[in-house]
Amino acid sequence: MPISQGKGKGKGLQARLQLHTRGPDPAAAAAAALGPPLPYWGGAAVGAEEQRWRIGMDSAAVALLDSPASASSSAANGNAKEMPARHLAHRTAHNMSSSSLRKKSDLALLRKVPCATLRRLLDNFQEVLLATKLALLFPAVLLALAARIFQVGQATPPLPPPTVIASFFPINFSLEWVFVLSLIGLVPLSERLSFLTEQVAFYTGPTVGGLLNATFGNVTEVIIAIFALYEGNVVVVKCSLLGSVLSNLLLVLGTSLFLGGLANLGTEQLYDRMQVDVSTGLLILGVLCHSLPLMLRYAVSSGEHAVSSWDSELELSRACSIVMLLAYVAYLFFQLKTHRQLFEPQEVEDDGDDSVSQDEAVLGFSSAMIWLGVMTLMTAVLSEFVVSTIEAASKSWELSVSFISIILIPIVGNAAEHAGAVIFAFKNKLDITLGVSLGSATQISMFVVPLSVLVAWIMGVPMDLDFNLLETGSLFLAVLVTAFTLQDGSSHYLKGLLLLFCYIVIAVCFFVLRQRGSMDF
């Protein structure tokens, strides 16, 4: 036998011995157990965890995927770029709050679909519309559209063309039903917007992702404000934004501290004072900017001072709005760059329920963008319904527009976010609860309100920061009470109860306005 042939057999025997000793390649075995990967919208490949969750592989393949050898093999093959890196840097308290309302998808039926493309479409549909505990409220969106089409006897014309459809389906819906159904439909849409924004943020990196989550945290309020400004209804804009701030500071925070204190009577609930100090400082700056146009108006009307022009109050409001936006940009830089560690959400342990804390993307970038556009469009449609029917609801229920805008719209529109804040207070995660309530109030006061003033300026609508004496006084006292309540870094149920009482008396104050003959400002 030739020497070269003997060497070849020796190498082959050595390779077989090494294979027998090390066993098969874990990554290759896992890939064989998984089968061919599913196509992902936008060209992004499905990561290992995504395949494991979607296909439901057996425990042996799961062990192979989780082994260190599999991880090193994947890194060597350059598969680390298939999915975004697992990180929580871009997540905010809003995302953590919304994730408490999400649930894992059961895709047993989807595994039986033979077509991979159809399976991926159904998978995305289920992840967006069914993987939430608020999925039962989605029919309200369709009912709101139907109520708007089939309505009769209203003051404003319905969506065209209602006559042909209504001739076949003689159903009568009043405008107040359109208002109620639209408000209910905004609840799941707001939660899904937060989910989809987070999905997009997984592909943009921690800084841009955090900026997206922080900016789009209150996109529902922004859309409602834009439609109200388009119709020239400045009252709804001011009252709804004021109501959102009051609701977050008193109702949401008060309910969370009260129920969280009752659920944790044996332990002291603590939180980070630095985060509270930053938020309350911005809120006080917002109150100052709201108070200056009001004080200027009273100073001029009393004859103590004179102004250079009749719209000096409007000019002051626009200047204050620019300063508020600059302060908000500085706050974002402080939150996302220099002091990011102060705003990182607490880790939440798995408590055994069907909720899911999303650490990786479950949608591709293109599909997330498409669904985000669809949900934003539906939110815009329902927001337009709310703005156009609020007057009819006010007359039908004999309630002032101020009361509906300050009390009802913020409670229903932000119900999903509020529920998440209460859930984390139950789990003694007050930093997340404060991030939701104070963070949302800060964002509305320092970003949405001044943005609305500048957008109104562009649209030619004279909107200022003068919210009148009662409204500005309520805002000032709410910020003051909240700042004193949170100054010591600890909480108990009595603090939450006091905040709830403050919200109740403010709500009663706006409720009796109509009864005393006071009209909306």
C-alpha positions, 0 to 999 in steps of 0.5 A, spaced: 500 500 500 502 506 498 505 511 503 500 517 501 494 512 501 496 510 508 496 517 510 489 519 507 486 513 511 490 515 517 487 522 517 480 520 515 480 515 521 482 521 526 477 525 523 472 520 525 475 519 532 474 527 533 467 527 530 465 521 535 468 524 541 465 531 540 459 529 537 455 533 531 456 540 530 450 543 535 448 549 530 448 544 524 443 539 529 439 545 531 438 547 524 436 540 522 431 540 528 428 546 526 428 545 518 428 551 513 427 558 516 421 562 515 421 568 510 421 574 514 418 581 511 423 586 509 429 580 508 431 580 515 432 572 517 429 569 523 433 568 529 434 562 533 429 564 538 424 566 533 424 560 530 424 556 536 418 560 538 414 559 532 416 552 530 415 549 537 421 545 536 423 539 541 427 540 547 433 536 544 433 542 539 432 547 544 438 545 548 442 545 542 440 552 541 442 554 548 448 551 548 455 555 548 458 551 542 452 553 538 452 560 540 460 560 538 458 557 532 453 562 530 458 567 532 463 564 527 458 564 521 456 571 522 449 569 524 449 574 530 447 580 525 440 576 523 437 579 529 438 585 533 442 585 539 438 583 545 438 589 549 434 593 554 437 600 553 432 603 548 426 601 553 422 606 557 417 605 562 412 606 557 414 600 554 415 596 560 408 598 562 405 596 556 408 589 556 404 587 562 398 587 557 401 583 552 401 575 552 404 570 548 401 567 542 399 560 541 401 558 534 399 551 534 394 552 528 399 556 524 404 550 524 399 547 519 399 552 514 403 549 508 405 556 505 410 559 508 408 566 506 401 565 508 404 563 515 408 569 516 402 573 514 398 570 519 403 570 524 404 577 524 397 578 524 396 574 530 402 578 533 399 585 532 392 584 533 391 578 538 397 578 542 395 583 547 390 582 553 386 588 550 384 584 543 377 584 546 376 591 545 378 591 537 371 590 535 370 597 538 374 600 532 369 596 527 363 598 531 365 606 531 366 606 523 359 602 522 356 607 527 359 613 523 357 610 517 350 609 519 348 615 523 342 619 522 340 626 525 346 628 526 348 636 526 355 634 522 354 630 515 357 623 516 362 619 512 360 619 504 356 616 502 352 613 507 345 614 503 346 608 499 349 603 505 344 605 509 338 604 504 340 596 505 342 597 512 337 601 516 341 602 523 340 608 527 346 610 531 347 617 535 353 621 535 354 620 542 355 612 540 360 614 535 364 618 541 363 612 546 365 607 541 371 611 538 374 612 545 374 605 547 377 603 540 383 608 542 385 603 548 387 597 544 390 602 538 394 606 543 397 600 546 399 597 540 402 603 537 407 602 543 408 595 541 410 597 534 414 603 536 418 598 540 419 593 535 421 598 530 426 601 535 429 594 536 432 595 529 435 602 530 440 602 536 439 604 543 439 611 542 435 612 536 430 607 539 429 610 546 428 617 542 422 613 538 419 610 544 420 617 548 417 621 543 411 616 541 409 615 548 403 620 547 402 619 540 394 619 541 394 625 544 398 629 539 393 626 533 387 628 537 390 635 538 392 636 531 385 634 529 382 639 534 386 644 531 384 643 524 377 644 526 379 650 530 377 647 537 382 650 541 378 648 547 378 641 546 386 641 545 387 645 552 382 641 556 384 634 553 392 635 554 391 638 561 386 632 563 392 628 561 397 631 565 392 631 571 390 624 570 397 622 570 399 626 576 393 624 581 389 619 578 394 614 575 399 615 580 394 615 586 391 609 584 398 606 583 401 608 590 394 606 594 393 599 591 401 598 591 401 600 598 395 595 600 398 589 596 405 590 600 403 592 607 409 588 610 414 592 606 416 599 604 416 601 597 422 605 595 423 609 589 429 613 585 428 620 588 433 623 582 428 621 577 422 624 581 426 630 582 428 631 574 421 630 572 418 635 577 423 640 576 420 640 568 413 640 571 414 646 575 418 649 569 411 648 565 407 651 570 411 657 570 410 657 562 403 656 563 402 662 568 406 667 565 401 668 559 395 668 564 399 673 569 400 678 563 393 678 561 390 680 568 396 685 569 394 688 562 386 688 564 387 691 570 391 697 567 397 696 571 401 695 565 401 696 557 403 691 552 406 693 545 401 689 541 394 686 542 397 679 541 403 680 546 400 674 550 400 670 543 407 672 542 409 670 549 406 663 549 410 662 542 416 664 545 415 660 552 413 654 547 420 654 544 423 654 551 419 648 553 421 644 547 428 646 548 428 644 555 425 637 553 430 636 548 435 637 554 431 632 558 432 627 552 439 628 552 440 627 559 435 621 559 438 617 553 446 619 554 449 622 560 444 619 565 441 613 562 442 609 568 437 613 572 432 611 567 433 604 566 427 600 567 427 595 573 428 588 571 421 584 572 421 577 574 417 572 570 411 571 575 408 565 571 402 568 568 401 569 560 404 576 559 410 576 556 416 581 557 419 582 550 427 582 549 427 581 542 423 583 536 418 578 533 416 582 527 421 584 521 422 592 520 418 592 514 412 589 517 413 593 523 413 599 519 407 597 515 403 595 521 405 602 525 402 606 519 396 602 519 395 603 527 397 610 526 391 611 521 386 608 525 388 612 531 387 618 526 380 616 524 378 615 531 381 621 534 377 625 528 371 621 530 372 623 538 373 631 536 367 631 531 362 628 536 364 631 542 359 637 542 354 632 540 356 628 546 356 634 551 349 636 549 346 629 550 349 628 556 348 635 559 356 635 561 361 641 559 366 640 553 371 641 559 369 636 563 369 631 558 375 633 555 379 633 562 376 627 565 373 622 560 378 622 554 384 622 558 381 616 563 379 612 557 384 614 552 390 612 556 387 606 560 392 601 557 398 605 560 394 606 566 393 599 568 400 597 566 402 602 571 398 599 577 400 592 575 407 594 576 406 598 583 403 591 585 409 588 584 413 593 588 416 596 581 415 603 583 420 606 579 417 603 572 410 606 575 413 613 576 416 613 569 409 611 566 406 617 570 411 622 571 414 621 564 407 621 561 405 628 564 412 631 563 412 629 556 405 632 555 407 638 559 413 639 555 413 636 549 405 636 546 403 642 549 408 647 546 408 643 540 401 644 539 402 651 540 407 651 534 403 647 530 397 652 531 401 658 529 403 654 522 396 653 521 393 660 523 390 658 529 391 663 535 392 658 541 396 660 547 398 657 553 393 661 557 389 655 560 385 660 564 385 661 572 381 655 574 385 650 569 392 653 571 391 653 578 389 646 578 395 644 574 399 648 579 396 645 585 397 638 582 404 639 581 405 642 588 402 636 591 405 631 587 412 634 588 411 634 596 408 627 596 414 624 592 420 628 596 422 622 601 423 617 596 418 612 600 411 611 599 405 608 602 397 607 601 395 613 604 399 618 599 396 614 594 389 615 597 390 623 598 392 624 591 386 620 589 382 625 593 385 631 590 383 628 583 376 627 585 375 634 588 378 637 581 373 633 577 367 635 581 369 642 580 369 641 573 363 637 573 359 643 577 361 648 572 355 647 567 350 647 573 352 654 575 352 657 568 359 657 567 361 656 559 367 653 556 373 658 555 
